[in-house]
Amino acid sequence: MNSTTRLYAIVIAIAITLTVLLSFFLSYPLSLVVALVLAVIIYFILNKSESEDEEAAETPLTANQLAIESLLAVNLELRKTLMPEQMRDAFEQIIDQLLDILPVVAEQDPDSELVWVINRMATEYLPEKSIRPYLALDHSSRHDQASVAAATEALAGMKKELDDVEEILASRKTNEFNAKAKFLKQRFDI
């Protein structure tokens, strides 16, 4: 049974129930009219909420929204895992920086390659090639100084590149967008 048929069935059942209940207090013709009016009102209320749900379900997420969702999900994963505070802070600093950069780069030059690269950094590189491999380490490896130093060094490189992107965005040097995008693609193998 599709949603429209189900809605009609619900409204008809409500109308019949209301007619029977109201017939105890009102004359049958009057109870029928009141029940039909209430059923029509209920139909429009249910139909409106159903169409709003369908519209919300059909609206696809933009690349920026997907990137933000990815960053928020991986940030939640970070907070659930025991790790050195300096590592959590370093990861969260990059996440915050990407969250700041994403809307700005998309607004300044929405069709540039840099938008694509920053989105890939937020959805692929940082979560899948940096954070999740680190989280997959056992507890002792996550706290090992060598692991922390290697991860911190990789994040420092990413932070430097994101600082450069922020500088390009602040100075509105759109001609440097594609050059920076190509460099980031090669550097982070995106």
N, C-alpha and C positions, 0 to 999 in steps of 0.2 A: 504494500500500500504506500503510495507516494505521500509527500508531506501535505499536499493540497487536499487529497481525499481524506487523510487522517484529520485535518483541520475541520473539514465539513462534518465528518462523523462526530467529532467532539462537540461542535456547535449544535448539531441536531440533538445529540444526547442531552446537552444542557437545556435546550429549549423544551424538550419533552419533560424533563425532570422539573423544570421551573413551572411549566403549565400544570402539572399534577399537583405540585406543592401549593401554587397560588390558587388553584381551584378550591382548596379548603377555605380560603379566606375571601375570595372574590368570585364573582360569577364566572362561568366557564369562558365566555367570549372575551371578557375583560382580562382574565388570567392568560389567555392565549395571546392577546395583543401585547401585554406586558412582557411575557416570556419571549416573544419574537423580537421585541425591541432590545431586551437585554442580551439575547443571543447574537443579534447583529453587532451590538457594541463589543461583546466579547470576541466575536469573529475579527473585527477590525483591530482590536488590541493584540490578539494572538498573531494575526497576519503581519502586523507591523513589526512585532518583536522577532518573528521568524525571518522576515526579509532583512532586517538589520543584522541578524546572525549570519545569514547567507552572504551579505555584502562584506561583513568583517572577515569571513572565512575565505572569500574570493580575492581579497586584496593581497597581492604578493608583496613580500618584503623587498625593499631596495637593497642594493649592495651595501650601502652604509648601515642600514638596519641589521643586516645579517652580520656584518663585521662587529657592530656593537654588541649584538647578542652573543657572538662567539667570545668576545673579550669578557663580557660579564659572566658567562658560563665558566670560563677557565679561571677567572678571578675567584669565583665561588669554590672551585676545585682546590685552588691554592690555600684558601682559608680553612679547608677541611683537613689539610695534610700537615703533619708535624714536620717542620723544617727550620733551619736557622733563620732568625729574624731578619738578618741582613739580606738573605736570599729572597724572602717574601717581600721585603721592602723594594729590592731591586726589580723584581718581576712586576710588582704593583706600580712602580714608577713608570715603567715602560707602558703598561696597560693604560695608566692615566694619560700619558703623553699621546698615545695613539687615539684615545677617546677625545682628546682635545683637537688633534690634527684632522681626524676623519671628516667632521662637518665643514671645516674651513677649506680643506683642499677640494672637497666636492663642490663647494659653493664658488670658489674662485675660478676653477677650470674643470667643470664637470666631465668633459670628454677627454681629458688628458690621460696619458699613460700613467702619470704619477698617482692619480686616483685609484687606478687598478692595482698598482704596486702596493700602495698603502693599505688597501683593502685586503690584499693577499698577505701582507705582513700581519694584519690583525686576525685573519681567519685561518691562515695556514702556517706561516713561519713561526710566529711567537707561540701559539698554542701547541702546534703539532711537532715542531722541530726544536723548540726550546723548553717550554714548560712541561709538557706531558712526558718527554723522555727523562727529565729531571725527577718528576714525580714518580716515575716508574722504578727509580732506584730504590733499593732497600733503605731502611732507616739509617743504618750506619754509613752507607755510601752518600746519602743526602747530607750528612753532617761531616763527612770527610773534608778536610781542608783543601785537598787537591781538587775534588769535585766542585766545591764552593768557589774556589779560585778560577777554575775553567769556566764555570757558568757565569760568574761575575764579569770575567773578561769579555765573554761573548755579548753579554748585555750592555757592557760599556761601549762596545762597538756599535750596537744597535742604537743606543742612546745618542751617540755622536751623530749618526746619520739622521736620526729624527730631529736633533737640534738643527742640523743643516736644512732639513725640510721646513722647519718652523721659521728659519731665517729667510728662506726663499718666499714663504707665504707672507711673512711680515713685510718684506720689501716689494712684494707683488711682482717678482721677476718671473713672469709666466714663461718667458723664453727659456728659462733654466729648468722648467718642469720636466721636459722629456729627457734632457741629459741626466738629470738626477734619477729619473725613473729607470733609465737604462743601467745606470751604475748600481742602483739598489737591486735590480733584477739579477745582475751578475754577482754582486757581493753576497746576497742572501739566497741565491739559487732558487728564485721564485719562478 
